[in-house]
Structures are given as C-alpha cells and as structure tokens.
Amino acid sequence: MQNTEKNGILFLEGMLYSYSQVFFSKNKILAFIILAITFFDWLAGMSGLIAVLTANLAATIIGFKRNYISQGFYGFNSLLVGLGIGMFYQAGFPFFAVLVFASLFTFFLTIWLEGFLGKYGLPYLSWPFLLAIWMVSLATREFTALDISDRGVFLLNEIYRYGGINMLNLYYWFNDLPLHPAVFTYFKSLAAIFFQYHVLAGILIALGLLVFSRIAFLLSLLGFFSAYYFYYLIGAQLTDLSYSYIGFNFILTAIALGGIFIIPSRYSFLWVLLLTPILSIVIISGSAVLQYLQLPTYSLAFNIVVLLFLYMLKFRERNYYKPEMVAAQYFSPEQNLYNQKNYQSRFDVLSHFQIYLPVMGNWTITQAHDGEHTHKEDWKHAFDFEITDEQGLKYETNGFEAKDYFCFGQVVLAPADGVVQEIQEGIPDNKIGEMNLNNNWGNTIIIHHANKLYTKLSHLKIGSIKVAKGSFVKKGEIIAAVGNSGRSPLPHLHFQVQEEPFIGAKTKDYPIANYILHQGEKRNLVTYGKPKTNDVVCGISKTNTLAKAFNFVPGQTIRFELSSGHQQNLTVDWEVKSDMYNSTYIVCKSTDAKAYFINDGSIFSFIHFSGSKDSLLYQFYLAAYKVSLGYYHKLEVLDTFPLTAFKTGVIRFLHDFAAPFHFFLKSKFKLNYLKFEDDLSTSTAHLTSEAVLLFRSKKLYFSKANLIITDGRFVQFEVFVDNIKLFAREVAV
C-alpha cells in the first residue's frame, strides 16, 4: 500500500514537472503557473493535460524508469503537441482521437531520440514536439472530420462570453500597459512557447521564471533583447519577432546554453550574445523553407543551435572552463553553478584517480617540485621523502652509514591499486656521499594505475623489492624498502607520477590525495595537494571508532533520540540507500530529506543535501560535512559549503543575479579534533565543528556542533543554532 501511494505521488509529480521541464526546471511554482496559463484557452489547457497524461501513462505501463517519468522527461514534448492541437482545432470525438494518438506518437519519438542523441551525450530538447506537430499538421489536412478552430478570430467575444465586461476590461488594461514594444514582445514571446498570445500569460511566466531562477530570468532577458536589437541593427523584419513571437527561440537558447547545460559564467553569457546572429540566420532561412509546406518554424532554431554548440564543445582539447559544461544536472542554473564550483574547490576534478602517499608515518619533503638540486625541467614534478627528528636531523649517531638514517629500510607502499609495469633491481646502495651516475634511478618500481597514469618509486634498497613485474598491487601494500641506490648521496625515496611506462619518462603534474600536513602543533587535512619542500606529511591512519561510526552501508537504519527546547524524546529514523547511479545517501524517513556522501576509507564527505532544512539530518550534514577517519590531536579540517546548503533569503536572492560574475557570499566549514580516549574496553573521540555563511564579515548563518563518538556510535550530537540547542544521541534500532 505504501509503495502504491509513493508511486502515485511520483506520477503526479511527473505530470506537474512536464510543464516546468519546458524551461528545464523542476520548480513546482513555475509548473503551476504554466499549467494555469494553458487554461486561458480551456480546450488548449485540457488538451495539454490529456497529452501529458497519455505520455506518462504509456511510459508507466510499458515500464520505463519511474525516476524519469517523475521528473517530467517523457511528458513535456507531448504537452507542447497537445497545446498546439488544442489551439488549432475544434473539440469533438475526432479531435480527442487525434490528440491521444499524436501524444502517444510524440512519446515514441521522445524515446527514440533519447536513445539516438544519448549515445553522443546530447539532450533531445523539443525535437519530438517539432517532428510530431509537423507530421500531425500535414496529416490532418486530409482529416475532413476535424474542424479548424475559429476561437482566435472572435477573441473579444469569447473573452466577454467567459468573463463578462470585467474580464474584457482586464484584457484591455494589460494590452494598454505603457510598455516599450520590445518589452511587450518579450512577454508575448514567453507566452507563445505555450501557444498563448496574451501579455498577461507572458508576465506570469516571467514571474515564474524569476521565482525558479534569477539567472534563468536574466538569461531570458539577455537572449531576447540581444536578438531584438540585432534584428534592428541588420535591418531584418522586426515583425518576425513581434507578430509570430518566434523570439522564444532566443529565450530558450539563452537559458539552455547560459545556465542549464553550461555553467553560468561570463563565458556562457558571452556565447549567448555570439549565438544570436546564428539563431537569426536559422530562423529566417528555416521559415523560408518551411513556408512551402505551410508549416511554422516553431522551435527549430533553438534545437539546431543548442545541439550544434553542445556537440562542438565535446571536441575541445583545452579551455574546458571557457565555457564549462555541467557535470551533474540539478535543473537550476544556480544549483548547477554553486554545486559544481563547490565540488571543484573541494576535490581535484581533473584527477579522477587518487594517488596517495607511498610511505607510512611522518615524512619530510626534502625536495618538491622545481627542486633545489634535481627535479628540473621535464622532470620537475617529483617529491623526495626523508624522515627527520624534532631537531631536523635525518640520522642518529654520526650518519656515516646508510643504516644510521631514519628512513633507510623503511617500508614503501603502493600509492594506489595497479599493475607493476617495470622493475629495475640489483643495484647496490651507495656509501654516504657517493652517487651511481651509471644507474641514475637506482632500484625502481613503476606501477600502471590507469590510462596514461603511472607512478615511479626510485632509489630503493637492494634486495627489498617484494613484487614481480606484471603482478597486481593494492593501495597501501608493502612493495619495497627505502634505500640509497642510483644517483642518491643520502637515503631517500624519490616519487613521481608520469604518463609513460618506462624508467626516465617525463614527470606529470599530479596531486596527492588525503594526507595530513603538520604545521607545528597543528594538523591540517589536505584532500588534494602538492606538498612543498620542508613540509612534514603523513597518510591517514584510520581510527576504528571513527571508521565504524561513518561506515554507512546501504540498507542500514540509524535511529536518534532527539530533544530540544520545543520537543522532548522525539525519535528520528534514517536509512542508508543507494540510487541507480550508485550514489549513496542517508534519507530521513519522516521528512524525506537526503544527504549524499562519499567515503573512500580515509575521509568521509557529504557532497549534496536536498529536502527540509528543518530536519536533524540537515544539521548532521552541516556538522559532519568532512571528517578524517583517522584521529589526530589538534587536527583542523577546513572546507566550504555550496551556497545552496543554506536557506534562501533576500541576500541570496540578490546574490544569484551576480553569481555568474562574482561571489560576494562566502561559506566556511571547520572541524576540530579535541580529545581521544582509548582504553582496553572503549575508545571515544570528541570533535567539534562550525558552519558559517558570511556576507563580508557579517554572519548570516552560524551553527556549532559537538560530536562525541564511542565505539562507533554517536553517543552525543549537540547543535547550537539560532539560540536553540538540539541534543541527540544514537540508540539501538
């Protein structure tokens, strides 16, 4: 029964989002506005509704993805076809028969084009609508039982009949608004997307766009008015925009390429301007060709230009951020911008394969990139690892022998999973101060990790290599020991990343993932970085109680007992799930809020939150945004939130307009490791964190949390926000 109810809700959402998906949106306010304005002509509105119902029912009965149906992907093209048929023909049995089968045909075209264009990573846009409405228009010329509508011919009489003198006066009032002709045409072009030609419909859609997205609204203005004045500049007929209202091609193209498929930025806005002349050429030439078939051009130019531009971008070899394509689609320019920029600031997105430190414990980088002695030119991207004591010494006793050095004989680890590509061994370790220039790299292992991604570990101790060529190694597996072979006057480990599989290949500039940087008594977590000379670093060694607490496994249920100033002993249940993309998330059963996360075994990170920001899960998302699973006293973890993580206010509303060009809001996350107690029976870690949203130096949002974890259970989770204290503790399920 519960699944049936949930499926029913998803189906209704799919019906609603079919309206807003015309603007690539999943905003319910915009969807309701569009639904309402389609009923300015009752038959068109009813036809659109029937068309969406037909397409979504077909998708459900045949067995397509409920997720796609619920987002309106399969309904919006049928909606447009239904609206067009509803405006052009009179009601009757033949009309409804044509409507249903035309909607079904549009759905079939949607599936075909989804598969065909999807192979190239391209959207199908409104191509199904175009093909279907043209074919229906041509076919119905032979349908003698289908009557052409005359409702638009006697428009004023119809308005009077439906609403009397008051509605007629309202119609005159809107049409007599003191608007510049370009503004008037802008509103009518918006309305024309849904086959409405009244300025009120356009005004309502513009308001809906503004609620949905400030960036989309801004782009709609940029797209339309750049076209309007370009037509004026070149002496083209402005009536093409003013009477047929094909200006919506510029509006839809601007939104699609300015903020939906491309991250909003000065580059995406620039391309909107540069594509205006191309759109004009396609519109004018397309109209000239289609007039021989007596067919309108509709959204042909929008479909052609958007597909061409997106396809062209896929062949770039550089300048990937000018403009930058959307990696994860959130159906909102703001969310696309804020989430993608935040993800890039947190993770090295160009380094899809993580390379870790090849050593265990604390090591000093005695030579980094562009080293003082070596690491020059094509071989400059490398690191030398040594061990130093608190006084900076590298050895004990007199340092005359290799065995005196702290790093000599220490284990070398595989920096990531891979296959041993090459081995060079049998080279003796040098006496201190001497170098073997005939065998520059000494005993060496090269590991192949991914396409054009190899790591090389050199100057290894003779006889210490524990792997064979062609063998598979796991991250962290002991593969050799640090030595002093080759061009090495003192024991150390040389480590580099390269694109070629042979010894002596050029180095590759590549970051190291997940390590602790020591700065005096402080410790900082580095997710992706390139250590500098004299940096003291170590890999993350997991602490069992932290690793167990944050080891959220799909199917797991987590229960908290919550109390606050308003509620006492409220039970909150969470469940860990994974979606069709293998993304893992925690969902709150009572609010349906979701917090997506990744856990690579060293670091736990939340990457996205959706749903109620009044839920306990939201506070946990803020409190445990990034956690090192190894405990280090005085460790400080710093990060930034996407601006969508915080409740929308007036300042965020205004910030959205400026966001493609400049961020004036800043967010901060800080986690501190305060205390760790470990005895024979229990182990307890005490962490504290802060979440802040700043406008200049003013805190727009501030919350502080305490996390006490004992034996893998959250025995205390305190949150202080807005002078309210929340207290929760994990209890057995």
Residue pairs with C-beta under 8 A, 6 or more apart in sequence:
7 66
10 66
10 69
10 70
11 56
11 60
11 69
11 70
13 70
13 71
13 72
14 56
14 69
14 70
14 71
14 72
14 74
14 75
15 49
15 52
15 53
15 56
15 72
15 75
16 28
16 31
16 32
16 35
16 72
17 25
17 26
17 31
17 70
17 71
17 72
17 75
18 52
18 55
18 56
18 72
18 74
18 75
18 76
18 78
18 79
19 30
19 31
19 34
19 35
19 38
19 52
19 72
19 76
19 79
20 26
20 27
20 28
20 30
20 31
20 34
20 72
20 212
21 71
21 72
21 73
21 75
21 76
22 34
22 76
22 79
22 80
22 126
22 193
22 194
23 30
23 209
23 212
23 216
23 252
23 255
24 255
24 256
24 260
24 331
25 31
25 212
25 213
25 216
25 331
25 332
26 71
26 72
26 331
26 332
27 208
27 211
27 212
27 213
27 332
29 208
29 211
29 212
30 208
30 209
30 211
30 212
33 204
33 205
33 207
33 208
34 194
34 205
34 208
35 45
35 49
36 204
37 191
37 194
37 196
37 200
37 201
37 204
37 205
38 44
38 45
38 48
38 49
38 83
38 194
38 196
39 45
39 46
40 196
40 198
40 200
40 201
41 86
41 87
41 151
41 195
41 196
43 86
43 87
43 91
43 149
43 151
44 83
44 86
44 87
44 195
44 196
45 83
45 86
46 86
47 82
47 83
47 85
47 86
47 99
48 79
48 80
48 82
48 83
48 86
48 194
49 82
50 82
50 96
50 99
50 100
50 103
51 75
51 78
51 79
51 81
51 82
51 83
51 85
51 99
51 102
51 103
51 106
52 75
52 76
52 78
52 79
52 82
52 103
54 78
54 99
54 100
54 103
54 104
54 107
55 74
55 75
55 77
55 78
55 79
55 103
55 104
55 106
55 107
55 110
56 69
56 74
56 75
58 104
58 107
59 68
59 69
59 74
59 107
60 66
60 69
64 74
64 111
65 580
67 580
68 74
69 75
71 331
73 110
73 114
74 107
74 110
74 111
76 126
77 106
77 107
77 109
77 110
77 126
77 127
77 128
77 129
77 132
78 103
78 106
78 107
78 110
78 128
78 129
80 126
80 129
80 133
80 194
81 102
81 103
81 106
81 129
81 132
81 133
81 136
82 99
82 102
82 103
83 194
83 195
84 133
84 195
85 95
85 98
85 99
85 102
85 133
85 136
86 99
86 195
87 149
87 151
87 152
87 195
88 137
88 148
88 149
89 95
89 98
89 140
89 146
89 147
89 148
89 149
90 146
90 147
90 148
90 149
90 150
92 145
92 146
92 147
94 143
94 145
94 146
95 146
95 147
98 136
98 140
98 143
98 146
102 132
102 136
105 132
105 135
105 136
106 128
106 129
106 132
107 128
109 127
109 128
109 131
109 132
110 124
110 128
113 124
113 127
113 128
114 124
117 123
117 124
117 127
117 307
118 124
120 311
120 314
121 314
122 307
122 310
122 311
123 261
123 306
123 307
123 310
125 256
125 299
125 302
125 303
125 306
125 307
126 299
126 302
126 303
127 303
129 298
129 299
130 298
130 299
130 300
130 303
133 298
134 293
134 295
137 295
138 293
138 295
140 146
151 158
152 197
156 168
156 171
159 167
159 168
159 171
160 167
160 168
163 170
170 200
171 198
171 200
174 198
174 199
174 200
174 203
175 198
175 199
177 184
177 199
179 187
179 199
181 242
182 225
182 228
182 229
184 199
185 224
185 228
185 241
185 242
185 245
185 247
186 202
186 206
186 220
186 221
186 224
186 225
186 228
186 247
187 199
187 201
187 202
187 203
187 206
188 197
188 198
188 199
188 202
188 245
189 202
189 224
189 241
189 245
189 246
189 247
189 248
189 251
190 201
190 202
190 205
190 206
190 209
190 220
190 248
190 251
191 197
191 198
191 199
191 201
191 202
191 205
191 245
192 244
192 245
192 246
192 247
192 248
193 205
193 248
193 251
193 252
194 201
194 205
196 202
197 245
206 217
206 220
209 216
209 217
209 220
210 217
212 332
213 259
213 332
213 333
213 334
213 656
214 334
214 653
214 656
214 657
215 258
215 259
215 264
215 333
215 334
215 337
215 656
215 657
215 659
215 660
216 255
216 259
216 260
216 332
216 333
218 657
219 254
219 255
219 258
219 259
219 264
219 269
219 272
219 333
220 251
220 254
220 255
222 254
222 258
222 269
222 272
222 273
223 250
223 251
223 252
223 253
223 254
223 255
223 258
223 272
223 276
224 247
224 250
224 251
224 254
226 250
226 272
226 273
226 276
227 241
227 247
227 250
227 276
227 279
227 280
228 238
228 241
228 247
230 276
230 277
230 280
231 237
231 238
231 240
231 241
231 280
232 238
234 280
236 280
236 284
240 246
240 283
240 284
240 287
241 247
244 296
246 283
246 287
246 297
246 301
248 299
248 302
249 279
249 283
249 299
249 300
249 301
249 302
250 276
250 279
252 299
252 302
253 272
253 275
253 279
253 301
253 302
253 305
253 306
254 272
255 333
256 302
256 306
257 268
257 271
257 272
257 275
257 306
257 309
257 310
258 264
258 268
258 269
258 271
258 272
258 333
259 268
259 333
259 336
259 337
259 660
260 326
260 329
260 331
260 333
260 336
261 306
261 310
261 325
261 326
262 268
262 271
262 313
262 323
262 324
262 325
262 326
263 323
263 324
263 325
263 326
263 336
263 337
263 340
263 341
264 333
264 334
264 336
264 337
264 659
264 660
265 321
265 323
265 324
265 337
265 660
265 661
266 660
266 661
267 321
267 322
267 323
267 324
268 323
268 660
269 660
271 309
271 323
275 305
275 309
278 305
279 301
279 302
279 305
282 300
282 301
282 304
282 305
283 297
283 300
283 301
286 297
286 300
286 301
287 297
290 296
290 297
290 300
310 325
313 323
313 325
324 340
326 336
326 340
327 340
327 343
327 349
328 336
328 339
328 340
328 343
329 336
330 336
330 339
334 643
334 644
334 656
334 659
335 642
335 644
337 659
337 660
338 642
338 643
338 644
338 659
339 608
339 642
339 644
341 642
342 640
342 641
342 642
342 643
343 349
343 607
343 642
345 640
346 527
346 605
346 626
346 639
346 640
347 527
347 528
348 511
348 513
348 527
348 528
351 510
351 511
351 513
351 528
352 450
353 416
353 449
353 450
353 453
354 416
354 513
354 514
354 600
355 415
355 416
355 449
355 455
355 497
355 510
355 511
355 512
355 513
356 413
356 415
356 416
356 475
356 476
356 512
356 513
356 514
356 515
356 539
356 602
357 363
357 413
357 415
357 512
357 515
357 537
357 538
357 539
358 385
358 412
358 413
358 414
358 415
358 455
358 457
358 493
358 495
359 385
359 410
359 411
359 412
359 413
359 482
359 493
359 539
360 410
360 411
360 413
360 539
360 541
361 387
361 410
361 538
362 387
362 518
362 536
362 537
362 538
363 385
363 386
363 387
363 407
363 536
363 537
363 538
364 385
364 386
364 387
364 388
364 534
364 535
364 536
365 383
365 384
365 385
365 531
365 532
365 533
365 534
365 535
365 536
365 537
366 384
366 385
366 386
366 492
366 533
366 534
367 373
367 374
367 375
367 382
367 383
367 384
367 533
368 375
368 382
368 383
368 384
368 530
368 531
368 532
368 533
368 535
369 375
369 380
369 381
369 382
369 383
369 509
369 530
370 376
370 380
371 380
371 382
371 384
371 533
372 533
374 382
374 487
375 381
375 382
375 384
378 506
378 507
379 496
379 506
379 507
380 507
381 496
381 497
381 507
381 508
381 509
381 510
382 494
382 495
382 496
382 507
383 494
383 495
383 496
383 512
383 531
384 492
384 493
384 494
384 495
385 407
385 482
385 492
385 493
385 495
386 394
386 405
386 406
386 407
386 490
386 491
386 492
386 493
387 394
387 405
387 406
387 407
387 410
388 394
388 406
388 536
389 406
394 405
394 406
394 407
394 490
395 404
395 405
395 406
396 404
396 406
397 404
398 404
399 405
399 432
400 432
401 432
402 408
402 429
402 430
402 431
402 432
402 483
402 484
402 491
403 409
405 484
405 490
405 491
407 482
407 491
407 492
407 493
408 461
408 482
408 483
408 484
408 491
409 461
409 464
409 481
409 482
409 483
410 481
410 482
411 478
411 480
411 481
411 482
412 445
412 457
412 460
412 464
412 478
412 479
412 480
412 481
412 482
412 493
413 475
413 476
413 477
413 478
413 479
414 447
414 473
414 474
414 475
414 476
414 477
414 479
415 447
415 455
415 457
415 475
415 495
416 447
416 449
416 455
416 475
417 449
417 472
417 473
417 474
417 475
418 447
418 448
418 449
418 450
418 455
418 472
418 473
419 447
419 448
419 470
419 471
419 472
419 473
420 445
420 446
420 447
420 448
420 467
420 468
420 469
420 470
420 471
420 472
420 473
420 479
421 446
421 447
421 448
421 454
421 469
421 501
422 444
422 445
422 446
422 469
422 501
422 502
422 503
423 444
423 445
423 446
423 465
423 467
423 468
423 469
424 439
424 441
424 442
424 443
424 444
424 503
425 443
425 460
425 462
425 463
425 465
426 443
426 462
427 436
427 439
427 442
427 443
427 462
427 485
427 486
428 436
428 462
428 485
429 461
429 462
429 483
429 484
429 485
429 491
430 436
430 484
430 485
430 486
430 488
430 489
432 484
432 489
432 490
433 489
433 490
434 489
435 486
435 487
435 488
435 489
436 442
436 485
436 486
436 487
436 488
437 487
439 485
439 486
440 486
440 487
440 504
441 456
441 458
441 459
441 486
441 487
441 494
441 503
441 504
442 458
442 459
442 460
442 483
442 484
442 485
442 486
442 487
442 488
443 458
443 459
443 460
443 461
443 462
443 464
443 465
443 480
443 483
443 485
443 486
444 456
444 457
444 458
444 459
444 460
444 486
444 503
445 456
445 457
445 460
445 465
445 467
445 479
445 480
446 454
446 455
446 456
446 498
446 501
446 502
446 503
447 454
447 455
447 457
447 473
448 454
448 501
449 455
452 499
453 497
453 499
453 508
453 510
454 497
454 498
454 499
454 500
454 501
454 505
455 495
455 496
455 497
455 498
456 494
456 495
456 496
456 497
456 498
456 503
456 505
457 479
457 480
457 493
457 494
457 495
458 486
458 493
458 494
458 495
459 482
459 483
459 484
459 485
459 486
459 488
459 491
459 492
459 493
459 494
460 480
460 481
460 482
460 483
460 485
460 493
461 480
461 481
461 482
461 483
461 484
461 485
462 483
462 485
464 480
464 481
464 483
465 479
465 480
466 478
466 479
466 480
467 473
467 479
467 480
473 479
482 491
482 492
482 493
483 491
484 490
484 491
484 492
488 494
496 507
496 508
497 507
497 508
497 509
497 510
498 505
498 506
498 507
498 508
499 505
499 506
499 508
500 506
509 530
511 528
511 529
511 530
512 526
512 528
512 529
512 530
512 531
513 527
513 528
514 525
514 526
514 527
514 539
514 540
514 600
514 602
514 603
515 526
515 529
515 531
515 537
515 538
515 539
515 540
516 523
516 524
516 525
516 526
516 537
516 538
516 539
516 540
516 628
516 630
516 632
516 635
517 523
517 524
517 525
517 526
517 529
517 531
517 535
517 536
517 537
518 535
518 536
518 537
518 538
521 634
522 634
522 636
523 632
523 633
523 634
523 635
523 636
523 673
524 635
524 636
524 637
524 638
525 540
525 603
525 626
525 628
525 635
525 636
525 637
525 638
526 537
527 603
527 605
527 626
531 537
539 602
540 602
540 603
540 628
540 629
540 630
541 630
542 601
542 602
542 629
542 630
543 629
543 630
543 631
543 676
543 683
543 685
544 683
544 712
545 683
545 684
545 685
545 709
545 710
545 711
545 712
546 627
546 628
546 629
546 630
546 631
546 685
546 709
547 601
547 629
547 712
548 711
548 712
549 709
549 712
549 713
549 714
550 599
550 604
550 624
550 627
550 629
551 599
551 712
552 558
552 576
552 584
552 586
552 597
552 599
553 576
554 576
554 577
554 578
554 584
555 575
555 576
555 577
556 575
556 576
557 573
557 574
557 575
557 576
557 733
558 573
558 574
558 575
558 576
558 586
558 730
558 733
559 571
559 572
559 573
559 574
559 730
559 731
559 732
559 733
560 571
560 572
560 574
560 616
560 714
560 717
560 728
560 729
560 730
560 731
561 569
561 570
561 571
561 572
561 728
561 729
561 731
562 569
562 570
562 571
562 572
562 616
562 726
562 727
562 728
563 569
563 570
563 726
563 727
563 728
564 724
564 725
564 726
564 727
565 724
565 725
571 731
572 588
572 590
572 615
572 616
572 617
572 728
573 588
573 589
573 590
573 733
574 586
574 587
574 588
574 589
574 617
575 586
575 587
575 589
576 584
576 585
576 586
576 587
577 584
577 585
577 586
577 587
578 584
578 585
579 585
583 596
584 596
584 597
584 598
584 599
585 594
585 595
585 596
585 597
586 594
586 595
586 597
586 617
586 620
587 593
587 594
587 617
588 594
588 611
588 612
588 615
588 616
588 617
590 615
591 611
591 612
591 614
591 615
591 617
592 611
592 612
593 609
593 610
593 611
593 612
593 613
593 615
593 617
593 618
594 608
594 609
594 610
594 611
594 617
595 606
595 608
595 609
595 617
595 618
595 620
595 621
596 606
596 607
596 608
596 609
597 604
597 605
597 606
597 607
598 604
598 605
598 607
599 605
599 629
601 629
602 628
602 629
602 630
603 626
603 627
603 628
603 629
604 624
604 626
604 627
604 629
605 625
605 626
605 627
606 621
606 624
606 625
606 626
608 642
609 617
609 618
609 621
609 645
611 617
611 618
612 618
613 646
613 647
616 726
616 728
619 703
619 705
619 719
619 721
619 726
620 717
621 645
622 641
622 645
622 669
622 689
622 691
622 703
622 705
623 689
623 691
623 703
623 705
623 707
623 717
623 719
624 671
624 689
624 707
625 639
625 641
625 669
625 671
625 689
625 691
626 637
626 639
626 669
626 671
627 637
627 671
627 687
628 635
628 637
628 673
631 673
631 676
631 685
632 673
633 673
633 675
633 676
634 672
634 673
635 672
635 673
636 670
636 671
636 672
636 673
637 669
637 670
637 671
637 672
638 668
638 669
638 670
639 668
639 669
640 666
640 667
640 668
640 669
641 667
641 668
641 669
641 691
641 693
642 667
643 652
643 655
643 659
643 663
643 665
643 667
643 693
645 667
646 652
646 667
646 693
646 700
646 701
647 701
649 700
651 665
651 695
651 700
652 665
655 663
655 664
655 665
658 664
664 695
664 696
665 693
665 694
665 695
665 700
666 693
666 694
666 695
667 691
667 692
667 693
667 694
668 690
668 691
668 692
668 694
669 689
669 690
669 691
669 692
670 689
670 690
671 687
671 688
671 689
672 687
672 688
672 689
673 685
673 686
673 687
674 686
674 687
674 688
675 684
675 685
675 686
676 683
676 684
676 685
676 686
677 683
677 684
678 684
682 710
682 711
683 710
683 711
684 708
684 709
684 710
684 711
684 715
685 707
685 708
685 709
686 706
686 707
686 708
687 706
687 707
687 708
687 709
688 704
688 705
688 706
688 707
689 704
689 705
689 707
690 702
690 703
690 704
690 705
691 701
691 702
691 703
691 705
692 699
692 701
692 702
693 699
693 700
693 701
693 702
694 700
702 721
703 719
703 720
703 721
704 719
704 720
704 721
705 717
705 718
705 719
705 720
706 716
706 717
706 718
707 714
707 716
707 717
708 714
708 715
708 716
708 717
709 715
713 730
714 728
714 729
714 730
715 729
715 730
716 727
716 729
717 727
717 728
717 729
717 730
718 725
718 726
718 727
718 728
719 725
719 726
719 728
720 726
